[in-house]
Amino acid sequence: MKIISPKLHSYIDYVVAAVLILFHWIFGYDLDEASSWVPLILGVTFLTYSILTRFRDEHFGMIPLRIHLVLDMLVGITLILVPWMLGDADRLPYLQSGLGVLILLVAFMTKPIPYGKIDPRAES
């Protein structure tokens, strides 16, 4: 069920990028292990490709929305798997994995409307 508009998706992306970048400070993780750095690195990456995505007519618009959604899915899968792959499953990996699941859900529920095909009267 595709219920999230590209405009709403863009706003969600900035919130998620902020949470990823500030993840270890918000949730009290130390930057002493590789799995602690992953959300920070993915957050900066997430923010960068979100700014460069062609959601509508804002930003630079270099990355098509469909490619952006694929990148979102890769980030979500990475966040889900990293704590388990790096042997950090004893440090409550559920926050990181839960955020990955949330990113996957948002990606799957976004309407992949091509740039220039959006009726401005349809979104308010």
C-alpha positions in Angstrom: 0.0 0.0 0.0 1.6 3.2 -1.2 0.3 6.0 1.0 3.4 8.2 1.6 3.8 11.1 -0.9 7.3 12.0 -2.1 6.9 15.4 -0.3 6.2 13.7 3.0 9.0 11.1 2.4 11.5 14.0 2.0 10.5 15.4 5.4 10.8 11.9 7.0 14.2 11.5 5.4 15.6 14.6 7.2 14.3 13.5 10.6 15.7 10.0 10.1 19.1 11.4 8.9 19.2 13.5 12.0 18.4 10.5 14.3 21.1 8.4 12.5 23.7 11.1 12.8 23.0 11.7 16.5 22.2 8.0 17.2 25.0 7.3 19.6 24.5 10.5 21.6 20.7 10.0 21.8 20.8 6.4 22.8 23.9 6.5 24.9 26.2 4.4 22.7 30.0 4.9 22.8 32.0 5.3 19.6 34.3 2.5 20.7 33.1 -0.2 18.3 32.5 -0.4 14.6 28.8 -0.9 14.9 28.6 2.4 16.8 30.0 4.2 13.8 27.7 2.7 11.3 24.6 4.8 12.1 26.7 8.0 12.0 28.2 7.1 8.6 24.8 5.9 7.2 23.2 9.1 8.5 25.6 11.4 6.7 25.2 9.2 3.5 21.4 9.3 4.0 21.3 13.1 4.3 23.6 13.5 1.3 21.5 11.4 -1.1 18.3 12.9 0.3 19.5 16.4 -0.5 20.4 15.2 -4.0 17.1 13.4 -4.7 14.6 14.8 -7.2 11.5 14.6 -4.9 9.7 17.3 -6.7 11.3 20.6 -7.7 13.3 21.3 -4.6 17.0 20.7 -4.0 19.4 19.8 -6.7 17.4 16.9 -8.1 20.2 14.7 -9.5 18.9 11.3 -8.2 15.6 9.9 -9.4 13.1 8.9 -6.6 13.1 5.2 -7.6 16.9 5.1 -7.1 16.5 6.9 -3.8 14.0 4.3 -2.6 16.4 1.5 -3.5 19.2 3.3 -1.5 16.7 3.6 1.4 16.1 -0.1 1.3 19.9 -0.8 1.3 20.4 1.5 4.3 17.5 -0.2 6.1 18.8 -3.7 5.5 22.3 -2.5 6.6 21.0 -1.1 9.8 19.1 -4.4 10.5 22.1 -6.6 9.9 25.1 -4.7 11.2 24.7 -5.3 14.9 24.3 -9.1 14.3 27.1 -9.3 11.8 29.6 -7.4 13.9 29.0 -9.5 17.0 27.4 -6.6 18.9 24.1 -8.3 19.5 24.5 -8.2 23.3 24.3 -4.3 23.3 20.6 -4.0 22.6 20.7 -4.0 18.8 17.0 -3.6 18.6 17.1 0.2 18.4 19.3 0.1 15.4 17.5 -2.8 13.8 14.1 -1.2 14.5 15.2 2.0 12.8 16.2 -0.1 9.8 12.8 -1.7 9.7 11.2 1.8 9.9 13.3 3.0 7.0 12.3 -0.1 5.0 8.6 0.5 5.7 8.8 4.1 4.7 10.5 3.1 1.4 8.0 0.4 0.6 5.0 2.7 1.4 6.2 5.7 -0.7 4.5 6.5 -4.0 7.3 6.5 -6.6 5.8 9.3 -8.7 8.2 10.4 -11.4 9.5 14.0 -11.3 7.3 16.4 -13.3 4.2 14.1 -13.0 2.9 15.5 -9.8 -0.2 17.5 -9.9 0.4 20.5 -7.6 -3.4 20.6 -6.7 -3.2 17.0 -5.5 -0.7 17.8 -2.7 -1.6 20.3 -0.1 
